[in-house]
Amino acid sequence: MGKDFGLIQLLFSFTLSSGAAREETSPTILMYQVVTSQDLQISCMFHFDQINEIGSGGYGNVYKAKHKMDGMFYALKIVKYTSQAESEVKNLARCDHQNIVRYYTSSYTDTSSGDQSGSSGTTDFLYMEFCENGTLTTWIEDRNYRNSQRNAEDALTVFKQVVCGVMYIHSQRLIHRDLKPDNILFEKNGDVKIGDFGLVTMITDESGGSVERTLAKGTQSYMSPEQDRRSYDEKTDIFPLGLIFFELLWKFSTRLEKAKVTTAQGSFGCRV
């Protein structure tokens, strides 16, 4: 955690000195800023009152961080710098909608250890809006298992916002490819935000031509059948929307039900 903590401090020091502190009405949107090792040494000072890891996985780590200068909480995503990470930044930066997690800026720095272990690499930092009221997964679990007073009208209100966000993503000629309750977040005021643009891809290339897709990108339990092939378009996002809608209205777990189907497929040596 110590190394990540220093790198997170670096990001905030660098972005604030560049004039990228959060403004509630019109935040500064920046693309990549190169951070040198000298910046790292200079900037590793205490810039936070609080910092907590809120998520981790193959993609990297996400932290909730409260900055001392403005007292605001931010979500910091730290990942290995790859073409996929660069694509996530570009796609987030082009989106500006009330139902999409807001992106502010990114930095990357060489995180080579400099020792004889051969450890090297570049780390990417994504600096984004923090949604403090949890995920749609939690919302559904509260309704199903914790006697939450949520009804069909509440579910429709949530789903309408999800659909608005997806429609906007498609209007930007993008496909999300990983829509699921875990990637749908709630702001303090209850507004719905779609996040995790790590698998977002273009519908067509810049010249309007077809884009060759990679295979099996997404969460298996929410992926459309066509997404398991190379030829699909933005309509692939409609399939998980239907599953999400079903989960919002009934006590149904897509993940658990699809696991049963997968088990059956293995037992009978077939594919559904």
N, C-alpha and C positions, 0 to 999 in steps of 0.2 A: 504494500500500500504506500510505503514511503516514497518510492520512485514515482508512482502515478500522482501522488499528492503534489510533489514538486513540479511535475509537468503541467498539472491542472493550474497551479499557481501561475506558472509561466504564461499560460493561455490568457488568463484574466489580466495580468499585468500588461501583456503585449497589446491586447485588444483595447483596453482602456486608454493606454498611452496613444493608441492610434485613433481615438475618438469614436470607438465602437461600443461605448457604454449604452445600456438599454435606454430607449426612449419609448414611453408607453404608446404614443400615437404613431410615430414614424421611425422605427428603429433603423439604424444604419445596417445595410446589407452588404457584406463583403465576401469576396471569394477567398482563395487561399493566400495566406501570408507566410512567407518563409521565416522560420525562427532559427537563429544560429545557436551554436553551443555557448557563445559568449552571452547571448540574451538569456539562456537558461541559467547561467551562473549568476547573472545580475538580478534576475527576476524571481528567484526562489525565496521570496519573503512571504510573510503571512498576509494573505489577502482574504481569508475566509473566517467567518465565525463558526460555520458548520460545514461538514462534508461527509456524505454517507453514500455508500454504494447501494443502488436500488435495482440493479439488474446486471447480469453477466451471462456470457455464452460464447459460442464460437465466433460471434461477430465482434466481441470485445467487452467493454464494461461501460455502464452508465452510472453517473453519480448525480446526486442532488447536492448543490453547492449554494451557500448563501454568501454573497459578496459584501464585504464591509463597506464599500463605498456607497452603494445604493440600497443595501438591505434587502435586495431581491433574491429570490431563489431561481436557479438556472439548472437545466439538465445538460450535463457534459457527457458526450459519448466519445470514448477513447478506443480507437481501433488501429490495427496495422494499416499503414498507408498502402492501398492497392488501387487498381483501376476501378474496382467496385466501390470503394470508399469515395473516390473522386467523383464517380457518377452520382452517388447519393447526395453529395454536396451540391452539385450542379442542378440536380432535379429539385432538391429542397429550395434552393435559391430562386428558382423560377416560379415557385408557388406562393401566392399571397391570398389566403382565403380564411374565413373565420372558422372553418372546420378542418383546417390543416395545421399541424404543429408548426409554430413559427420558428424559422431559422434565422440566426443572427450573423455568425461568422465562423470561420474555420482557420486553424493553423496546423502546420505540421513541422516536426523537428526530427533530427537524427537522434535516435536513442541508442546508438552503439555504446557498448559498455567500455570500450577502450582497453579491455584487459585481454589476456591470452585465451579466453574461452571461445573467442570467435563470435560472440553475441553481437548482432548488428541488426539494423532495421530502421524504418521510419515510422513514427507514430502520428496518427491523424486525430485532431480534436474537433469535434462538432459542438458548437455552442448554441443551445436551443431553448425554447420555451419549456418551463417545467409545469406539468399538469398535475396538480396536487391531489385531485380527487380520485385517483386510481384508474383502473382499466374497466372495460366492459365485462371482462371475465369476472371481476369482483362484483360488479353490479348484478350480473346474472346469478352468481352464487348467493349473494345476499337475498335476492328474491326467492330463490329455490330452497335454501337451507337455513336461512336466519330470520324467517318470518318478516321480511321487509315488506312494508306497505306499498309495493309497486304494482301497478295494474297495466292493462293493455294500452291505455292511453299514454302512460309514461313510456312504455316500450315503443309506441309509434313515434313519440316525440324524439326519442333517441335515434330511431332508425331513419327518420326523415333527415336528420343532420348528417348521418353517415352517408346516405345517398347523395346529399348535396356535395359533400366532400369528394366522393368518388366521381360525380359528374364533373366537378371542377378539374380533378386530375386528368380525366379523359379529354377535357377541353384544351388542356395543355399538351395534348398528343402523347400522353404517358399512360402506362399500365402499371398498377400497383403490384400485383402478383403475390401479395402476402397479406390479404385482408383476413383478419380473424379478431376475436374479442381481445386478445392480448395486445393488439396493435391499435386499439381504439381507446382513447383516453378521455378523461373529464377534467375540465378546468374548474377553478374554485367556484365559479358561478353556475356550473352545471353544463356549460357548453361542451359539445363533443368535438374531439380533435383526432384526426387520423395521423398516425405516426409511423415510424420505421420505414424509411424509403430505401432501405438497403438492397431491395430486389426490384425496384422500379426500373422500367425500361421504356424506350421510345416505341410508339406505335409504328412509325415509319422513320427512315433515316432523313437527313436534312434535305435530300433531293426528292423525297416522297416515295422512295423505293422501299421494298420489303426488308425487314431486319431478320437476320438468322438468329433464332432463339437458342439458348442453351437448354439442355434437357432437365426436367424435374426440378425447377426452381420454385420454391414456395414451401408451405407447410402441408404435408401430405393429406392430413385430415380435412383441409379446406380447399385443396386444389381442385380445379375443374378437370374433367377427363382430358380435354384437349391440351391442357397445360403440360401434360406428360409427353407431348409431342413438340416438334419445332414450329409448327404452323398454327398460330393463333393470334388474336387481336385483343382489343380492349374488352370485348364481350366475355373474356375469361374471368373478369372481375365480378360478373353478375352471379356466377355460381356460388362463390362464398357469401355474397350478399344474401342470397336466398337461405343459406344455412344459418347465417347470423340472425336473420329475421325469424326463422323457426325457433331458434334458441331463445330469442327475446319473448316469444309468445307462449312457449310451452317448456315444461321441464324436460329438456332434451340436451344431451351433450354430443355434439358432432364428433369430438375426439374419441369418446368411448364407443359410440355406435360404429364409427368407421374402423376402430380397432377390432371389433367383432367380425366385420366383413373381411378384413385382412386375414384374420385367423381362419375364417372359413375358406378363403381363397387358397391358403397354404394347405389346408386339410384335403381339399379336393383337387389341388394342382391346377386351378383355373384362375382366370382374371375377370373381375366384374367391371 
